[in-house]
Amino acid sequence: MLIKRLYRTIFSVFAHVLNFTGHRKAGVAAIMLCSLPVLFLMIIAPCEAKSPKVGTLDELLRMYDPTECRACHEDIFSQWETSHHARSVSEIFMDRYLKDGVLAVKSPQDATRENFPCFKCHFPQIDQATDTVAAEIAAAILSNDRAAIRKLNISCLVCHRDKGIVHGRPEQGTLYGNQEIPDHSEEKYLPVKKSPIMKQAVMCGQCHGLGPNFEFKYPVQCATLYGSYLHAYIPSGGTKTCQDCHMKNADHSCPPNFARRDEVSARLKTALPLEVSTLAYRFQPTENRFVPLVVVKTKITSKAGHRIPDG
């Protein structure tokens, strides 16, 4: 019904313009005719129906539950479970930062989606929920409910549905991957369409380098990694994508694991090779006094595709 009313409105306006010009300005009429599709899209786009936001954390977690993927993608799921994506709130700093940092809330009732800017990347599912869910998450953080916090993550559906396509809206009931899999829709699974960005750095840049974020109560600028990739690495002749280095052979563990010192050291040794040269000598300020001295020269060469540290 809405579309029919919009069509009638558009053509009514068009008819009035033709009547006003007395059919003497055919050029203007032609331009208006060509503009009808654009005008139609401008009118209907804001009117597109959106799914209602969920009101409980359990509902939200069920919407993004990745366990269905495990049946066919066991290896990938196991890799994901070891990645930081699987613990995007419980690892590194997030829960401590939200509990004790400058963005911390004193009580769950104070929490809203607007004052949880970190969740734009660390738990983007919050966009599908009400402030009641934000209050539930705040309660879990403030009470140190580790079981609840561990459920907050970047699941398969975040990347392969919500973030699978940019400069547009993901289609309802559709997944995105490196190739189209129409028969994936059998039984309870969703069809898979080929994403034009799944192998491109912009896929990762949607979170790893997003900002500044002015839409929140306290605007933040966090990760700038994608920016340094575009502004420094690419202009200097770099040709690799984020996936080339961090998802080689489609490894969904996305190394390095910052909880493992040996893995981080190995990655830094490759990305930031360190050269050290020394010169030892004795300084004789007086006749009978010798002071041992050493000159240490260091050189670090960055072979990473972005500045370090960053996120």
C-alpha positions in Angstrom: 0.0 0.0 0.0 2.8 2.4 0.9 4.5 1.9 -2.5 1.2 2.5 -4.4 0.6 5.7 -2.4 4.1 6.9 -3.2 3.6 6.2 -6.9 0.3 8.1 -6.9 1.9 11.1 -5.1 4.9 11.2 -7.5 2.8 11.1 -10.6 0.4 13.6 -9.2 3.3 16.1 -8.7 4.5 15.3 -12.2 1.1 16.0 -13.7 0.7 19.3 -11.9 4.1 20.4 -13.2 3.1 19.5 -16.8 -0.1 21.4 -16.4 1.7 24.4 -14.9 4.2 24.6 -17.9 1.4 24.1 -20.4 3.4 21.3 -22.0 5.7 24.0 -23.4 8.7 23.1 -21.5 9.3 19.5 -22.7 12.9 19.6 -21.6 12.0 20.2 -18.0 9.3 17.5 -18.1 11.8 15.1 -19.6 14.3 15.8 -16.8 11.6 15.3 -14.2 10.7 12.0 -15.8 14.3 10.8 -15.7 14.5 11.9 -12.1 11.4 9.9 -10.9 13.4 6.7 -10.0 15.9 8.8 -7.9 13.0 10.7 -6.3 11.2 7.4 -5.5 14.3 5.9 -3.9 14.9 9.1 -1.8 11.3 8.8 -0.5 11.1 5.1 0.1 14.6 4.5 1.6 13.8 6.1 5.0 10.5 4.3 5.0 12.0 0.8 4.7 10.7 -1.4 7.4 13.3 -2.3 10.1 13.1 -5.2 12.5 12.1 -4.3 16.0 15.0 -4.1 18.5 15.2 -6.9 21.0 14.7 -6.2 24.6 16.8 -8.8 26.4 20.4 -10.0 26.2 19.3 -13.6 25.7 17.2 -12.7 22.6 20.2 -10.8 21.2 22.6 -13.7 21.8 20.2 -16.1 20.1 20.0 -13.9 17.1 23.8 -14.1 16.7 24.4 -17.6 18.0 27.2 -19.1 15.9 26.8 -22.7 17.1 24.7 -23.6 14.0 27.8 -22.9 11.9 29.8 -25.5 13.7 28.0 -28.5 12.2 29.6 -27.9 8.8 32.5 -25.7 9.6 34.2 -27.4 12.5 37.7 -26.3 11.7 36.8 -22.7 11.1 34.7 -22.6 14.3 37.6 -24.1 16.3 39.9 -21.4 14.9 37.4 -18.7 15.7 37.0 -19.9 19.3 40.8 -19.3 19.9 40.6 -15.8 18.3 40.2 -12.4 19.9 37.0 -12.1 18.0 35.5 -14.8 20.2 36.3 -12.7 23.3 36.1 -9.2 22.1 34.8 -7.9 25.4 36.4 -10.3 28.0 39.9 -10.1 26.7 42.7 -7.5 26.6 41.1 -4.5 28.3 37.4 -4.2 27.5 35.7 -5.4 30.7 38.2 -3.7 33.0 38.0 -0.5 30.9 34.2 -0.4 31.0 34.2 -1.2 34.7 36.9 1.2 35.9 37.8 3.4 32.9 36.6 6.9 32.0 33.5 5.5 30.2 32.5 3.3 33.2 29.0 3.6 34.6 28.2 3.6 38.3 25.1 1.5 38.0 23.4 -0.6 35.3 20.5 1.9 35.1 23.0 4.5 33.8 24.0 2.4 30.8 22.7 3.1 27.3 23.8 2.2 23.9 24.9 5.9 23.5 27.4 5.7 26.3 28.9 2.4 25.3 30.9 3.6 22.3 33.4 0.7 22.5 30.6 -1.7 21.6 30.4 -0.2 18.1 33.3 -2.5 17.2 33.6 -4.8 20.2 30.0 -5.9 20.3 28.2 -4.3 17.3 25.1 -6.5 17.8 24.1 -3.9 20.4 22.7 -1.9 17.5 19.9 -4.4 17.2 18.9 -4.0 20.9 17.3 -1.5 23.3 18.9 0.3 26.2 17.6 -2.4 28.4 20.1 -4.8 26.9 22.9 -2.3 27.5 21.8 -2.2 31.2 22.0 -6.0 31.3 25.6 -6.0 29.9 26.6 -3.2 32.4 25.2 -5.3 35.2 27.3 -8.3 34.1 30.4 -6.2 33.9 29.9 -4.5 37.2 29.3 -7.8 39.0 32.2 -9.5 37.2 29.9 -12.1 35.7 32.5 -13.9 33.6 30.0 -16.4 32.1 27.9 -13.7 30.7 30.8 -11.5 29.5 32.3 -14.5 27.6 29.1 -14.6 25.5 29.8 -11.1 24.2 31.8 -11.6 21.0 32.2 -11.0 17.3 30.4 -14.1 16.0 30.2 -15.5 12.5 27.0 -13.6 11.7 28.6 -10.2 12.4 31.2 -10.6 9.6 29.2 -12.9 7.3 25.9 -11.0 7.5 26.0 -7.5 9.1 29.4 -6.5 7.8 29.5 -8.6 4.7 28.8 -5.7 2.4 29.5 -2.0 2.8 28.0 1.2 1.1 24.6 -0.5 1.3 22.4 -2.6 3.5 22.8 -6.4 3.9 19.9 -8.2 2.5 17.5 -9.7 5.0 17.9 -13.5 5.3 21.3 -13.5 3.5 24.8 -14.5 4.4 28.0 -13.2 2.5 31.1 -15.1 1.7 33.9 -15.4 -0.9 31.6 -17.2 -3.3 28.0 -17.7 -4.0 26.4 -20.8 -2.5 22.7 -20.9 -3.5 22.1 -24.4 -2.2 23.2 -23.3 1.3 19.6 -22.3 1.8 18.5 -25.9 2.2 16.6 -26.7 5.4 17.3 -24.1 8.1 20.4 -22.3 6.6 20.5 -19.0 4.8 21.6 -18.6 1.1 25.2 -17.2 0.7 25.9 -14.4 -1.8 29.4 -13.5 -3.0 30.6 -10.4 -1.2 32.8 -8.0 -3.2 34.7 -7.0 -0.1 35.3 -10.2 1.8 38.9 -10.5 0.7 39.6 -6.7 0.8 41.1 -4.7 3.6 38.0 -2.5 3.8 36.2 -5.5 5.3 38.4 -5.3 8.3 38.5 -1.5 8.2 34.9 -1.4 9.2 36.0 -1.9 12.8 39.8 -1.8 12.8 40.2 1.9 12.0 36.7 3.4 12.5 36.4 6.9 13.7 36.2 9.5 14.9 32.8 8.5 16.3 30.8 11.6 17.0 27.4 9.9 17.5 28.0 9.0 21.1 27.6 10.9 24.3 31.4 11.0 24.6 32.9 11.0 21.1 35.9 8.7 20.7 38.7 8.0 18.3 40.0 4.5 18.9 41.6 2.3 16.3 43.3 4.1 13.4 44.9 1.0 11.9 43.0 1.0 8.6 43.8 4.7 8.1 47.5 4.1 8.5 47.2 1.1 6.1 45.6 3.4 3.4 47.7 6.5 4.1 51.2 5.0 4.6 51.4 1.3 3.5 49.5 1.6 0.2 51.2 4.8 -1.0 54.6 3.3 -0.3 53.9 0.4 -2.7 52.3 -2.1 -0.3 50.1 -4.6 -2.0 48.9 -7.0 0.7 45.6 -7.0 2.4 44.8 -7.5 6.1 43.7 -11.0 5.2 47.0 -11.8 3.5 48.9 -11.4 6.8 46.3 -12.1 9.5 44.1 -14.7 7.8 46.5 -16.7 5.6 44.8 -19.8 4.3 41.5 -18.5 5.7 42.8 -19.0 9.2 40.0 -17.6 11.4 42.1 -17.6 14.5 43.4 -14.2 13.1 46.9 -14.4 14.7 48.7 -13.3 16.7 47.1 -14.3 20.0 48.2 -11.5 22.3 47.8 -13.8 25.3 50.7 -16.0 24.0 54.0 -14.3 24.4 55.8 -16.7 22.0 53.3 -16.1 19.2 53.5 -12.3 19.6 57.3 -12.4 19.7 57.4 -14.4 16.5 55.1 -12.0 14.8 57.0 -8.9 16.0 60.3 -10.4 14.9 58.9 -10.7 11.4 57.0 -7.4 11.3 59.5 -5.3 13.2 63.0 -6.7 12.7 65.5 -5.2 15.1 69.2 -4.7 14.3 71.6 -4.0 17.1 75.3 -3.1 16.9 77.6 -2.3 19.8 81.0 -0.8 20.4 82.7 -1.3 23.7 85.6 0.9 24.9 87.3 2.3 28.0 87.3 6.0 28.8 90.3 7.3 30.7 89.4 10.6 32.3 92.5 10.6 34.5 95.8 8.8 34.5 94.8 5.9 36.7 91.0 5.8 36.1 89.3 3.7 33.4 85.5 3.9 32.8 84.1 1.1 30.7 81.5 2.4 28.2 79.5 1.0 25.4 77.7 2.5 22.4 74.6 0.7 21.4 73.0 1.4 18.0 69.6 0.1 17.2 67.5 0.1 14.0 63.9 -1.1 13.8 62.4 -1.5 10.3 58.7 -1.7 10.1 57.5 -4.4 7.6 53.9 -4.2 8.9 51.1 -2.9 6.8 50.1 -0.4 9.5 51.4 1.5 12.4 52.2 -0.4 15.6 50.7 -0.4 18.2 47.2 0.0 16.9 43.9 -1.9 17.0 
